[in-house]
């Protein structure tokens, strides 16, 4: 057993009254999916959702970074085969990445193939770390004049207007 799995022992008596032990293993990979993502999840086809969940399991802890390259895509196709899915339906991962980006579930970075899975919707870590990371992401994007629309809860224009109003008060 390792830190990636939990072991649970279960017991049952056989027909002769002897106790038999069996072990069930569960994965410890996890992410927190926040309810505010449900309207986006409804827009995903089953294999798109499966790919998104696959990305979430493999994203970096605390920064939600994921490199989406050929090895990861091939690993996803292998995963689909293992779980009994139709890998021919899962081959269009490039268009799925585009769709996830348009929905704001994936945020682009300055590095080719590197994305951030939007921590507004999904996070691998605690609540305080998520809040700090969201603040850092929003602040960095504001400082670099990059879009913040997928990280905030109001229209970006309205959000940025508050800064202009505050500046007028000074």
Legacy VTK file of the C-alpha trace (Angstrom):
# vtk DataFile Version 3.0
C-alpha trace
ASCII
DATASET POLYDATA
POINTS 170 float
0.000 0.000 0.000
1.179 3.551 -0.664
-0.072 7.080 -0.075
-2.058 6.931 -3.314
-4.523 4.401 -2.002
-6.573 3.522 1.052
-7.049 -0.050 2.147
-10.275 -1.292 3.703
-10.599 -4.808 5.133
-13.985 -6.509 4.972
-14.995 -9.778 6.583
-17.531 -12.474 5.821
-18.207 -15.912 7.212
-18.122 -18.797 4.812
-20.683 -21.633 4.850
-18.691 -23.446 7.538
-18.595 -20.396 9.826
-14.956 -19.479 9.142
-14.232 -15.800 8.877
-12.744 -14.737 5.538
-10.983 -11.417 5.086
-10.744 -9.557 1.841
-9.165 -6.189 1.081
-10.590 -3.434 -1.087
-8.344 -0.626 -2.329
-9.563 2.902 -3.069
-7.626 5.638 -4.765
-6.589 8.697 -2.763
-6.464 10.964 -5.801
-9.003 13.695 -5.343
-10.031 17.178 -6.280
-12.760 19.417 -4.946
-15.343 20.312 -7.555
-17.306 23.358 -6.491
-20.993 23.573 -7.234
-20.567 26.828 -9.163
-19.230 24.716 -12.056
-22.457 22.802 -12.687
-23.717 25.106 -15.433
-20.448 24.438 -17.289
-20.473 20.675 -16.708
-23.884 20.484 -18.382
-22.295 21.785 -21.585
-19.804 18.914 -21.773
-20.376 15.680 -23.654
-19.556 12.509 -21.662
-16.050 12.039 -23.096
-15.285 15.739 -22.694
-16.294 15.516 -19.040
-14.242 12.370 -18.633
-11.198 14.135 -20.117
-11.724 17.123 -17.828
-11.900 14.846 -14.770
-8.780 13.062 -16.011
-6.962 16.412 -16.223
-8.136 17.348 -12.739
-6.732 14.163 -11.248
-3.365 14.825 -12.843
-3.076 18.574 -12.276
-0.460 19.928 -9.932
-1.414 20.424 -6.319
-1.863 24.023 -5.162
-1.370 25.616 -8.603
-3.725 23.444 -10.723
-1.164 23.437 -13.548
-1.354 20.746 -16.201
0.797 20.138 -19.265
-1.469 18.882 -22.029
0.796 17.223 -24.553
0.852 14.012 -26.558
1.892 11.773 -23.615
-1.043 12.940 -21.500
-3.477 12.579 -24.381
-2.205 9.042 -25.090
-2.511 8.224 -21.403
-6.134 9.379 -21.502
-6.879 7.120 -24.475
-5.319 4.187 -22.608
-7.420 5.083 -19.565
-10.609 5.112 -21.660
-9.777 1.612 -22.949
-9.137 0.342 -19.407
-12.488 1.604 -18.133
-14.283 0.019 -21.091
-14.972 3.166 -23.064
-14.826 3.700 -26.790
-11.438 5.298 -27.413
-12.523 6.398 -30.899
-15.003 8.777 -29.212
-12.241 10.142 -26.983
-9.623 10.920 -29.639
-10.557 14.542 -30.287
-8.831 15.892 -27.182
-7.590 18.991 -29.040
-11.095 20.292 -29.621
-11.986 19.362 -26.044
-9.116 21.537 -24.764
-10.450 24.392 -26.902
-13.967 23.914 -25.535
-12.737 23.718 -21.918
-10.804 26.945 -22.484
-13.811 28.742 -23.996
-15.904 27.698 -21.013
-13.262 28.987 -18.601
-12.556 25.587 -17.075
-8.998 25.813 -18.436
-6.968 29.010 -18.310
-4.121 29.536 -20.739
-0.621 30.441 -19.595
2.413 31.891 -21.356
3.887 28.403 -21.728
2.936 26.262 -24.707
0.751 23.337 -23.656
0.554 24.448 -20.023
-2.855 25.316 -18.641
-4.335 26.103 -15.254
-7.481 24.259 -14.327
-9.615 27.110 -13.038
-9.490 27.047 -9.223
-12.786 28.917 -9.133
-14.364 25.592 -10.105
-11.891 22.870 -9.114
-9.035 22.774 -6.625
-6.652 20.206 -5.221
-6.001 21.488 -1.720
-7.531 23.323 1.235
-9.899 26.289 1.280
-7.371 28.839 2.537
-4.831 27.825 -0.097
-7.516 28.053 -2.792
-8.535 31.558 -1.682
-4.918 32.724 -1.634
-4.262 31.210 -5.054
-7.380 32.784 -6.578
-6.349 36.157 -5.190
-2.847 35.720 -6.608
-4.168 34.684 -10.040
-6.597 37.592 -10.255
-4.008 40.096 -9.041
-1.370 38.818 -11.475
-3.803 38.995 -14.385
-4.841 42.532 -13.452
-1.201 43.622 -13.212
-0.440 42.114 -16.635
-3.664 43.409 -18.236
-4.786 39.837 -18.872
-8.428 38.740 -18.800
-9.921 37.954 -15.405
-13.423 37.137 -16.636
-13.327 33.432 -15.759
-12.001 34.050 -12.259
-14.511 36.603 -11.021
-18.221 36.396 -10.273
-19.415 39.559 -12.037
-18.877 40.831 -15.580
-15.254 41.902 -16.021
-16.254 45.424 -17.052
-18.229 45.865 -13.844
-15.386 44.409 -11.776
-12.779 46.717 -13.280
-15.114 49.732 -12.982
-14.877 49.417 -9.190
-11.149 50.159 -9.447
-11.822 53.281 -11.496
-14.444 54.466 -8.992
-12.066 53.888 -6.087
-9.299 55.813 -7.873
-11.632 58.812 -8.275
-12.071 58.976 -4.503
-8.363 59.542 -3.960
LINES 1 171
170 0 1 2 3 4 5 6 7 8 9 10 11 12 13 14 15 16 17 18 19 20 21 22 23 24 25 26 27 28 29 30 31 32 33 34 35 36 37 38 39 40 41 42 43 44 45 46 47 48 49 50 51 52 53 54 55 56 57 58 59 60 61 62 63 64 65 66 67 68 69 70 71 72 73 74 75 76 77 78 79 80 81 82 83 84 85 86 87 88 89 90 91 92 93 94 95 96 97 98 99 100 101 102 103 104 105 106 107 108 109 110 111 112 113 114 115 116 117 118 119 120 121 122 123 124 125 126 127 128 129 130 131 132 133 134 135 136 137 138 139 140 141 142 143 144 145 146 147 148 149 150 151 152 153 154 155 156 157 158 159 160 161 162 163 164 165 166 167 168 169
